[in-house]
Amino acid sequence: MATVLNFENHSVIDGDWFREVNLDWDGYSICLQVEEVLFHEKSQYQDILVFKSKSYGNVLVLNGIIQCTERDEFTYQEMITHIPMNLHPNPQRVLVVGGGDGGVVREILKYDSVKEVVLCEIDQMVIDVCRKHLPRMAGSLDDPRVNIQVGDGVEYVRNHPGAFDIVITDAPDPEGAAEALFQKNFYQDLKSALKSRRHCQLSRCVCATTFTHIPFILDMATQCKEVFPRVGYATGNTPTYATGILGYLLASSIPDIDFTKPIRRLSDEDLKRMDLKYYNSDIHTASFVLPNYARDALKHVIDT
C-alpha cells in the first residue's frame, strides 16, 4: 500500500500502518496495520477516517485520534453506559451527547425501562459514515425509541432543563467543537438537564488516562465537584486507547450515593440476555479501585 495520509495532530498513515501520535505522549504512539482505507473526508467539524485494519476490524478515527474499533469497542461502550444505568432504579429518558457511532445508544436500549434515547451529535457525517462502516454499533440508531438530534450538544443541553434521568457524554478529545464539553458551564447545564429526582446520574468518558493525564483528570473532576456534590472516577481496559486504560467520570446530585454499589445487580442470565462481554456487577465495583498514585492525586475531588 502506497497510501500516505497526514493529520494535524501528527498522526499518519504511511505505507501499511496507521500511527496515532499525541505530542503529550513523549516517545509513545499507537499503531494498527491497515488493509484498506474505506473513507476519508473532512466534514464541517473534523477530519473523519475509517479504515479496515488487519486484526481490529474497521476503525473510526477523528482528527487523527482512534475513537473505536470493531474488536474492542464493547469494552468502553458497556462501561460508560452500564455504570450509570445501574445506579438508577428506573431510567426512562436518557441523553447521549456525542456518540454518533451508536454504540452507547445500543447499550442503553438493552434496558426495558427506557422509553426514549436522545442522541445529540454535532456531525451528521459521523452518523452516516458509521451507519455504513460500523453497522454493529450504528444499527441501533434505527430503533423507534431513538431520537436523533444533529446539532450542538452544549446548546441542546442548555435548552432542555429537567428532561433526562441520565446524561452520558461520549465526546472526543477537548479540541475544536468538543472543547466546550469540558468546561464548568457545561457541567452546570448538565446538572440542570437532569430531572429533579433522587436518582439522576451523569456519566462521561475520559479519554485521558491515569498514567498520562492526571493533571487533566484532576482539573475536570475539580470542575465537576464545584457543581455536583458527588463525583466518582472509574477505569476500564480498552486496548486501542493510550496505555490501554480508559476513564469514566461519574457525577450525581445525590449527597450519599455510593458509586461502587449498583442498585441493580445483573445475574448471569441478564448478562447473556443483554449480550454483555465486559461489564458485570463485580467489574462495576472493582472499576472504582484506583492505583495508589492516582488515588492520592484525586483523593480531594473524588468520592470513591
C-alpha beads as a LAMMPS data file, in Angstrom:
LAMMPS data file: protein, C-alpha beads

304 atoms
303 bonds

1 atom types
1 bond types

-500.0 500.0 xlo xhi
-500.0 500.0 ylo yhi
-500.0 500.0 zlo zhi

Masses

1 110.0

Atoms # bond

1 1 1 0.000 0.000 0.000
2 1 1 1.407 3.396 -1.007
3 1 1 -1.162 5.466 0.877
4 1 1 0.212 8.415 2.837
5 1 1 -2.160 10.480 4.998
6 1 1 -1.104 13.143 7.481
7 1 1 -3.246 14.613 10.259
8 1 1 -2.945 17.886 12.136
9 1 1 -2.063 16.135 15.396
10 1 1 0.918 14.412 13.661
11 1 1 -0.843 11.061 13.303
12 1 1 -0.131 9.423 9.964
13 1 1 -0.860 6.550 7.620
14 1 1 2.433 5.741 5.964
15 1 1 2.560 2.537 3.980
16 1 1 0.625 -0.238 5.716
17 1 1 0.354 1.302 9.190
18 1 1 -1.754 3.921 10.914
19 1 1 0.204 5.590 13.697
20 1 1 -1.614 7.749 16.248
21 1 1 0.689 10.392 17.664
22 1 1 -0.079 12.754 20.514
23 1 1 2.527 15.323 21.466
24 1 1 1.553 14.850 25.132
25 1 1 2.834 11.264 24.973
26 1 1 6.573 11.635 24.838
27 1 1 8.079 8.780 22.839
28 1 1 4.812 6.821 22.603
29 1 1 2.352 6.078 19.806
30 1 1 -0.410 3.615 18.935
31 1 1 -0.139 1.630 15.686
32 1 1 -2.571 -0.547 13.743
33 1 1 -1.861 -2.266 10.455
34 1 1 -4.087 -1.016 7.635
35 1 1 -5.595 -3.275 4.998
36 1 1 -7.774 -0.689 3.249
37 1 1 -8.848 2.924 3.667
38 1 1 -12.648 2.814 3.491
39 1 1 -13.436 6.505 3.942
40 1 1 -11.513 9.716 4.399
41 1 1 -13.050 13.187 4.212
42 1 1 -13.179 16.418 6.187
43 1 1 -16.602 17.403 7.448
44 1 1 -17.550 20.871 8.631
45 1 1 -16.184 19.959 12.059
46 1 1 -13.434 17.369 11.799
47 1 1 -11.271 15.015 9.784
48 1 1 -13.047 11.634 9.526
49 1 1 -11.239 8.431 8.621
50 1 1 -12.417 4.824 8.576
51 1 1 -10.026 2.056 7.678
52 1 1 -10.143 -1.724 7.711
53 1 1 -7.381 -2.969 9.983
54 1 1 -5.666 -6.325 9.849
55 1 1 -6.720 -7.512 13.307
56 1 1 -9.108 -4.970 14.879
57 1 1 -11.791 -4.765 12.199
58 1 1 -12.989 -1.391 10.960
59 1 1 -11.555 1.601 12.824
60 1 1 -13.077 5.075 13.236
61 1 1 -10.560 7.919 13.539
62 1 1 -11.477 11.563 14.193
63 1 1 -8.817 14.251 13.798
64 1 1 -6.150 11.577 13.794
65 1 1 -7.335 10.001 17.063
66 1 1 -8.765 6.476 17.251
67 1 1 -12.367 6.569 18.505
68 1 1 -13.364 2.916 18.262
69 1 1 -12.541 -0.392 16.636
70 1 1 -14.888 -3.262 15.923
71 1 1 -12.758 -5.601 18.021
72 1 1 -12.738 -3.757 21.346
73 1 1 -15.461 -1.071 21.196
74 1 1 -17.664 -3.068 23.553
75 1 1 -15.240 -2.511 26.432
76 1 1 -15.849 1.210 26.765
77 1 1 -19.394 1.298 25.334
78 1 1 -20.504 -1.068 28.089
79 1 1 -18.661 0.694 30.903
80 1 1 -19.722 4.255 30.111
81 1 1 -23.334 3.071 29.784
82 1 1 -23.963 0.336 32.323
83 1 1 -22.291 2.003 35.300
84 1 1 -24.755 4.935 35.361
85 1 1 -27.691 2.826 34.134
86 1 1 -27.265 0.509 37.097
87 1 1 -27.095 3.391 39.557
88 1 1 -30.649 4.384 38.596
89 1 1 -33.660 2.229 39.568
90 1 1 -35.825 3.092 36.561
91 1 1 -34.083 5.019 33.759
92 1 1 -36.650 6.063 31.179
93 1 1 -35.234 9.029 29.268
94 1 1 -31.520 9.173 28.522
95 1 1 -29.452 11.751 26.656
96 1 1 -26.246 10.877 24.837
97 1 1 -24.061 13.841 23.867
98 1 1 -21.723 12.838 21.056
99 1 1 -21.508 9.112 20.407
100 1 1 -22.557 9.310 16.764
101 1 1 -21.212 5.779 16.213
102 1 1 -24.296 4.483 18.073
103 1 1 -22.514 2.167 20.494
104 1 1 -23.710 3.844 23.688
105 1 1 -27.243 4.032 22.301
106 1 1 -27.093 0.304 21.570
107 1 1 -26.227 -0.442 25.197
108 1 1 -28.912 1.878 26.654
109 1 1 -31.600 0.172 24.586
110 1 1 -30.908 -3.111 26.400
111 1 1 -32.998 -1.814 29.338
112 1 1 -36.747 -2.393 29.071
113 1 1 -37.468 0.679 31.200
114 1 1 -36.044 3.025 28.558
115 1 1 -38.718 4.905 26.650
116 1 1 -36.532 7.351 24.736
117 1 1 -32.859 7.870 23.949
118 1 1 -31.921 11.256 22.566
119 1 1 -28.650 11.231 20.635
120 1 1 -27.251 14.735 20.142
121 1 1 -24.372 14.536 17.651
122 1 1 -22.982 17.652 16.016
123 1 1 -21.675 15.949 12.883
124 1 1 -24.152 14.271 10.520
125 1 1 -21.262 12.844 8.529
126 1 1 -20.125 10.784 11.535
127 1 1 -23.576 9.214 11.801
128 1 1 -23.736 8.472 8.055
129 1 1 -20.230 7.009 7.912
130 1 1 -20.826 4.796 10.953
131 1 1 -24.143 3.533 9.563
132 1 1 -22.223 2.292 6.535
133 1 1 -18.955 1.075 8.029
134 1 1 -19.777 0.287 11.704
135 1 1 -23.272 -1.241 11.496
136 1 1 -22.943 -3.299 14.690
137 1 1 -22.951 -0.028 16.582
138 1 1 -24.846 2.370 14.354
139 1 1 -27.615 -0.134 13.602
140 1 1 -29.075 0.782 16.987
141 1 1 -29.930 4.237 15.667
142 1 1 -32.852 2.770 13.700
143 1 1 -34.684 1.759 16.884
144 1 1 -38.007 3.660 17.225
145 1 1 -37.048 4.754 20.757
146 1 1 -34.096 6.733 19.390
147 1 1 -34.469 10.447 18.732
148 1 1 -31.500 11.786 16.738
149 1 1 -30.750 15.488 17.105
150 1 1 -27.987 16.769 14.837
151 1 1 -26.566 19.876 16.443
152 1 1 -24.505 21.433 19.193
153 1 1 -24.685 19.325 22.355
154 1 1 -23.890 22.299 24.588
155 1 1 -26.844 24.255 23.219
156 1 1 -29.161 21.235 23.333
157 1 1 -28.392 20.533 26.986
158 1 1 -28.870 24.188 27.901
159 1 1 -32.305 24.249 26.247
160 1 1 -33.669 21.088 27.920
161 1 1 -33.735 21.592 31.701
162 1 1 -35.162 18.792 33.820
163 1 1 -35.607 16.474 30.842
164 1 1 -33.444 13.409 31.490
165 1 1 -32.867 10.677 34.045
166 1 1 -29.302 10.079 32.862
167 1 1 -26.915 12.048 30.670
168 1 1 -23.938 10.309 29.069
169 1 1 -21.286 12.421 27.380
170 1 1 -19.314 10.411 24.834
171 1 1 -17.237 13.194 23.308
172 1 1 -13.868 13.209 21.539
173 1 1 -10.820 14.999 22.909
174 1 1 -11.299 18.610 24.137
175 1 1 -10.450 20.424 20.937
176 1 1 -12.415 22.244 18.256
177 1 1 -16.172 21.797 18.552
178 1 1 -15.766 19.467 21.558
179 1 1 -13.799 21.900 23.721
180 1 1 -16.939 23.421 25.283
181 1 1 -17.971 19.959 26.538
182 1 1 -15.130 20.062 29.084
183 1 1 -15.925 23.383 30.769
184 1 1 -17.639 24.193 34.060
185 1 1 -20.556 25.981 32.377
186 1 1 -21.404 22.774 30.552
187 1 1 -21.417 20.790 33.805
188 1 1 -23.803 23.329 35.289
189 1 1 -26.124 22.929 32.315
190 1 1 -25.867 19.144 32.609
191 1 1 -26.965 19.336 36.215
192 1 1 -29.959 21.435 35.158
193 1 1 -30.833 18.950 32.385
194 1 1 -31.230 16.122 34.898
195 1 1 -34.684 15.562 36.316
196 1 1 -35.186 16.741 39.878
197 1 1 -35.219 13.206 41.250
198 1 1 -33.030 11.447 43.721
199 1 1 -31.543 9.007 41.254
200 1 1 -30.410 11.166 38.325
201 1 1 -26.892 10.485 37.049
202 1 1 -24.222 11.936 34.795
203 1 1 -21.529 9.837 33.161
204 1 1 -18.809 10.898 30.789
205 1 1 -15.960 9.180 29.010
206 1 1 -12.494 10.469 29.903
207 1 1 -10.127 9.824 27.014
208 1 1 -7.143 10.769 29.162
209 1 1 -5.642 8.040 31.336
210 1 1 -4.339 7.996 34.888
211 1 1 -0.919 7.027 33.562
212 1 1 -0.543 10.005 31.213
213 1 1 -3.009 12.764 32.124
214 1 1 -3.503 13.069 35.894
215 1 1 -3.499 16.925 35.785
216 1 1 -6.219 16.943 33.108
217 1 1 -8.354 14.433 35.010
218 1 1 -7.855 16.391 38.227
219 1 1 -8.949 19.623 36.542
220 1 1 -12.055 18.017 35.039
221 1 1 -13.030 16.311 38.303
222 1 1 -12.472 19.566 40.210
223 1 1 -14.819 21.452 37.894
224 1 1 -17.432 18.704 38.319
225 1 1 -17.040 18.812 42.088
226 1 1 -17.817 22.533 42.059
227 1 1 -21.203 21.685 40.509
228 1 1 -22.144 18.237 41.832
229 1 1 -21.898 17.108 45.471
230 1 1 -20.670 13.637 44.493
231 1 1 -18.024 12.787 41.895
232 1 1 -16.581 9.360 41.153
233 1 1 -13.897 8.059 38.823
234 1 1 -13.740 4.552 37.380
235 1 1 -11.392 2.891 34.899
236 1 1 -11.587 0.071 32.400
237 1 1 -9.400 -1.624 29.814
238 1 1 -9.642 -0.708 26.122
239 1 1 -6.533 -1.860 24.222
240 1 1 -6.616 0.697 21.401
241 1 1 -6.649 3.727 23.697
242 1 1 -3.444 5.183 25.065
243 1 1 -1.894 2.817 27.632
244 1 1 -4.955 0.571 27.310
245 1 1 -6.783 2.397 30.122
246 1 1 -9.927 4.489 29.754
247 1 1 -11.531 6.569 32.485
248 1 1 -15.152 7.306 33.354
249 1 1 -16.189 10.339 35.363
250 1 1 -19.456 9.997 37.308
251 1 1 -21.361 12.853 38.920
252 1 1 -24.558 12.930 40.952
253 1 1 -26.668 15.326 42.985
254 1 1 -27.400 12.550 45.469
255 1 1 -25.359 13.519 48.562
256 1 1 -24.997 9.986 49.920
257 1 1 -24.649 7.941 46.731
258 1 1 -22.054 5.176 46.665
259 1 1 -20.987 4.827 43.037
260 1 1 -19.361 1.474 43.762
261 1 1 -22.665 -0.221 44.634
262 1 1 -25.010 -0.804 41.698
263 1 1 -28.705 -0.637 42.583
264 1 1 -29.353 -3.373 40.062
265 1 1 -27.085 -6.423 40.159
266 1 1 -27.115 -8.342 36.896
267 1 1 -27.426 -12.119 37.016
268 1 1 -25.658 -14.491 34.640
269 1 1 -28.951 -14.745 32.762
270 1 1 -29.089 -10.945 32.476
271 1 1 -25.539 -10.811 31.118
272 1 1 -26.345 -13.405 28.474
273 1 1 -29.671 -11.810 27.505
274 1 1 -28.066 -8.377 27.211
275 1 1 -25.033 -9.772 25.366
276 1 1 -22.579 -8.125 27.760
277 1 1 -18.974 -9.055 27.086
278 1 1 -17.214 -6.777 29.594
279 1 1 -19.467 -5.202 32.211
280 1 1 -20.816 -7.124 35.187
281 1 1 -21.705 -6.077 38.721
282 1 1 -18.334 -7.124 40.151
283 1 1 -16.492 -5.168 37.424
284 1 1 -18.704 -2.199 38.310
285 1 1 -17.487 -2.196 41.902
286 1 1 -13.861 -3.012 41.099
287 1 1 -13.574 -0.284 38.452
288 1 1 -13.542 2.402 41.153
289 1 1 -10.444 0.938 42.820
290 1 1 -7.531 3.129 41.713
291 1 1 -3.774 2.536 41.970
292 1 1 -2.084 4.447 44.763
293 1 1 -0.600 7.214 42.617
294 1 1 -3.978 8.021 41.046
295 1 1 -5.924 7.679 44.288
296 1 1 -3.555 10.054 46.056
297 1 1 -3.704 12.623 43.246
298 1 1 -7.504 12.614 43.035
299 1 1 -8.500 11.945 46.643
300 1 1 -9.592 15.533 47.348
301 1 1 -12.112 15.636 44.493
302 1 1 -13.499 12.129 44.067
303 1 1 -15.820 10.326 46.465
304 1 1 -14.749 6.748 45.784

Bonds

1 1 1 2
2 1 2 3
3 1 3 4
4 1 4 5
5 1 5 6
6 1 6 7
7 1 7 8
8 1 8 9
9 1 9 10
10 1 10 11
11 1 11 12
12 1 12 13
13 1 13 14
14 1 14 15
15 1 15 16
16 1 16 17
17 1 17 18
18 1 18 19
19 1 19 20
20 1 20 21
21 1 21 22
22 1 22 23
23 1 23 24
24 1 24 25
25 1 25 26
26 1 26 27
27 1 27 28
28 1 28 29
29 1 29 30
30 1 30 31
31 1 31 32
32 1 32 33
33 1 33 34
34 1 34 35
35 1 35 36
36 1 36 37
37 1 37 38
38 1 38 39
39 1 39 40
40 1 40 41
41 1 41 42
42 1 42 43
43 1 43 44
44 1 44 45
45 1 45 46
46 1 46 47
47 1 47 48
48 1 48 49
49 1 49 50
50 1 50 51
51 1 51 52
52 1 52 53
53 1 53 54
54 1 54 55
55 1 55 56
56 1 56 57
57 1 57 58
58 1 58 59
59 1 59 60
60 1 60 61
61 1 61 62
62 1 62 63
63 1 63 64
64 1 64 65
65 1 65 66
66 1 66 67
67 1 67 68
68 1 68 69
69 1 69 70
70 1 70 71
71 1 71 72
72 1 72 73
73 1 73 74
74 1 74 75
75 1 75 76
76 1 76 77
77 1 77 78
78 1 78 79
79 1 79 80
80 1 80 81
81 1 81 82
82 1 82 83
83 1 83 84
84 1 84 85
85 1 85 86
86 1 86 87
87 1 87 88
88 1 88 89
89 1 89 90
90 1 90 91
91 1 91 92
92 1 92 93
93 1 93 94
94 1 94 95
95 1 95 96
96 1 96 97
97 1 97 98
98 1 98 99
99 1 99 100
100 1 100 101
101 1 101 102
102 1 102 103
103 1 103 104
104 1 104 105
105 1 105 106
106 1 106 107
107 1 107 108
108 1 108 109
109 1 109 110
110 1 110 111
111 1 111 112
112 1 112 113
113 1 113 114
114 1 114 115
115 1 115 116
116 1 116 117
117 1 117 118
118 1 118 119
119 1 119 120
120 1 120 121
121 1 121 122
122 1 122 123
123 1 123 124
124 1 124 125
125 1 125 126
126 1 126 127
127 1 127 128
128 1 128 129
129 1 129 130
130 1 130 131
131 1 131 132
132 1 132 133
133 1 133 134
134 1 134 135
135 1 135 136
136 1 136 137
137 1 137 138
138 1 138 139
139 1 139 140
140 1 140 141
141 1 141 142
142 1 142 143
143 1 143 144
144 1 144 145
145 1 145 146
146 1 146 147
147 1 147 148
148 1 148 149
149 1 149 150
150 1 150 151
151 1 151 152
152 1 152 153
153 1 153 154
154 1 154 155
155 1 155 156
156 1 156 157
157 1 157 158
158 1 158 159
159 1 159 160
160 1 160 161
161 1 161 162
162 1 162 163
163 1 163 164
164 1 164 165
165 1 165 166
166 1 166 167
167 1 167 168
168 1 168 169
169 1 169 170
170 1 170 171
171 1 171 172
172 1 172 173
173 1 173 174
174 1 174 175
175 1 175 176
176 1 176 177
177 1 177 178
178 1 178 179
179 1 179 180
180 1 180 181
181 1 181 182
182 1 182 183
183 1 183 184
184 1 184 185
185 1 185 186
186 1 186 187
187 1 187 188
188 1 188 189
189 1 189 190
190 1 190 191
191 1 191 192
192 1 192 193
193 1 193 194
194 1 194 195
195 1 195 196
196 1 196 197
197 1 197 198
198 1 198 199
199 1 199 200
200 1 200 201
201 1 201 202
202 1 202 203
203 1 203 204
204 1 204 205
205 1 205 206
206 1 206 207
207 1 207 208
208 1 208 209
209 1 209 210
210 1 210 211
211 1 211 212
212 1 212 213
213 1 213 214
214 1 214 215
215 1 215 216
216 1 216 217
217 1 217 218
218 1 218 219
219 1 219 220
220 1 220 221
221 1 221 222
222 1 222 223
223 1 223 224
224 1 224 225
225 1 225 226
226 1 226 227
227 1 227 228
228 1 228 229
229 1 229 230
230 1 230 231
231 1 231 232
232 1 232 233
233 1 233 234
234 1 234 235
235 1 235 236
236 1 236 237
237 1 237 238
238 1 238 239
239 1 239 240
240 1 240 241
241 1 241 242
242 1 242 243
243 1 243 244
244 1 244 245
245 1 245 246
246 1 246 247
247 1 247 248
248 1 248 249
249 1 249 250
250 1 250 251
251 1 251 252
252 1 252 253
253 1 253 254
254 1 254 255
255 1 255 256
256 1 256 257
257 1 257 258
258 1 258 259
259 1 259 260
260 1 260 261
261 1 261 262
262 1 262 263
263 1 263 264
264 1 264 265
265 1 265 266
266 1 266 267
267 1 267 268
268 1 268 269
269 1 269 270
270 1 270 271
271 1 271 272
272 1 272 273
273 1 273 274
274 1 274 275
275 1 275 276
276 1 276 277
277 1 277 278
278 1 278 279
279 1 279 280
280 1 280 281
281 1 281 282
282 1 282 283
283 1 283 284
284 1 284 285
285 1 285 286
286 1 286 287
287 1 287 288
288 1 288 289
289 1 289 290
290 1 290 291
291 1 291 292
292 1 292 293
293 1 293 294
294 1 294 295
295 1 295 296
296 1 296 297
297 1 297 298
298 1 298 299
299 1 299 300
300 1 300 301
301 1 301 302
302 1 302 303
303 1 303 304
